[in-house]
Amino acid sequence: MDLGSFNTIDWIALGVVGALFLIQLYWYSRYLAAPARRMRKDKKAKAKGQEIEEQQELPGVTVILAAHNECVNLSNYLQALLTQEYPTYEVIVVDDGSEDSTRDVVEQYMHRDPRLKMTFVPHEARVGSTKKLAITLAAKAAQYEYLLLTDADCVPESSSWIREMMKGFDAEQKDIVLGFSPYFEDKGHINRLVRFDTLFNGLHYLGAALCGHPYMGVGRNLAYRKRLFFESGGFSHLMTNKAGDDDLFVNHVATRSNTAVVLSRESYMWSTAKQTMKEWWQQKRRHLSVSPAYMTSTKWRLGVEPMTRGLFYAAVLLILVGYGWQLLKAGTIDWLNPGFLVPAVALGLFLLRWIIQTTIINVSARRMGLRRFSMMSVLWFDIALPLVNLWMLAVPLKKQYKW
């Protein structure tokens, strides 16, 4: 790098940072912006009365919750599942070895509503993941073909949650429907971090599915056919993994043709974010622990974005530091010098990517009815979260968590 001339190294530096920028631009515009495009399309279709018509006879649905020491959450949220505006459905709660009054709370509701049922995981069960066993038991007990999964600490956006999620099956007879599950807004940096991470990951996996590359779902808001579950072997090949009852299962059975995405606000399933960094850290590590079991094609696709993101930041930083050092040695500034073109372009591409990224994230958040993020928050999380993920993947878990 020479301030007095424009040489081969300068061309290489421009080519590298330019190529990395284009890869990032393609990824953001194709995948991360896909949910916002779909929501805009759905809004226009609704305005023109072109929505997908529901089936004349709505099929029965089995809502499944696996509960481990969830008496408080069930007391707060179970009623919202029993007051859904849907003609035919049941709710099955699986008690996964609870030591609190979970069973008593469910039995109280069962006396008032015959649609609510309960089963349990035997205490003597010796499996790697009792939650997967719990869901399997509920699936076997389900009297309906459509299984809709959520967690005990979740509450639906509306009484139309089941109806909205079921619309995904109406389109071309899909087998899997992916929904979105945001966290409630609260004060504090941890809450902003969790909400950003959830929105970013949500846009990623929903956008990938919309573009024909489904690779995961979130168990707080996920539906699939009972037939698909058992014909694919259910969790039989995933029982050695502590987690993965949602993303690993979808990763192995979802295809371009059998997966649908539902993005209407009424289909959201809300949850309360972790309150402390330790709690979020444990949750994040548990989720990331199953990523090595993803299919090879998925791992390659998921690795491209963070890798090119890190290389882009590193390339821009190296260019600015390199030319800054040359500038200090020169002692004077000649703004007309051709040597300033490379750092100017690198800085310009950095700012342009930052603006595009912030715009796509905040436009998506606005259309989803979520709070937007400042440019500084986007930059900070964009740098910090990949480093956190990398550290978690590199350092093995010292403690195995039940859920």
PENORFEN-V496312 format. One line per field, one symbol per residue. ss: DSSP state (A for helix, B for strand, O for the rest). psi: psi as a letter, one per 30 degrees, with the letter a starting at -180 (. if undefined). A space follows every 50 residues. Layout:
ss->???
psi->???
This chain:
ss->OOOOOOOAAAAAAAAAAAAAAAAAAAAAAAAAOAAAAAAAAAAAAAAOOO OOOOOOOOOOBBBBBBBOOOAAAAAAAAAAAAOOOOOOBBBBBBBOOOOO OAAAAAAAAAAAOOOBBBBBOOOOOOOOOAAAAAAAAAAAAOOOOBBBBB BOOBBBOOOOAAAAAAAAAAOOOOOBBBOOOOBOOOOOAAAAAAAAAAAA AAAAAAAAAAOOOOOOOOOOOBBBBAAAAAAOOOOOOOOOOOOOOOAAAA AAAOOOOOBBBOOOAAAOBBBOOOOOAAAAAAAAAAAAOOAAAOOAAAAA AAAAAAAAAAAAAAAAAAAAAAAAAAAAAAOOOOOOOOOAAAAAAAAAAA AAAAAAAAAAAAAAAAAAOOOOOOAAAAAAAAAAAAAAAAAAAAOOOOOO OOO
psi->kkffljaeeeeeeeeeeeeeeeeeeeeeeeeefeeeeeeeeeeeeeeghg lkklkejkllkjkkkkkjhheeeeeefeefffhkikejllkkkjjihkga geeeeeeeeeffjffklkalkkfgkilejfeeeeeeeeeefkflfkkjka lfglklelggeeeeeffefejhhlfkkklkjlkkkllleeeeeeeeeeee eeeeeeeeefggikfllkffikklkeeeeeffgbgeggffkeagfdeeee effklefgklkkgkeffkjllklkfleeeeeeeeeeefffefflleeeee effeeeefeeeeeeeeeeeeeefeeeeeeeflkjffkfffeeeeeeeeee eeeeeeeeeeeeeeeeffglklkleeeeeeeeeeeeeeeeeeeejlkfkk ke.
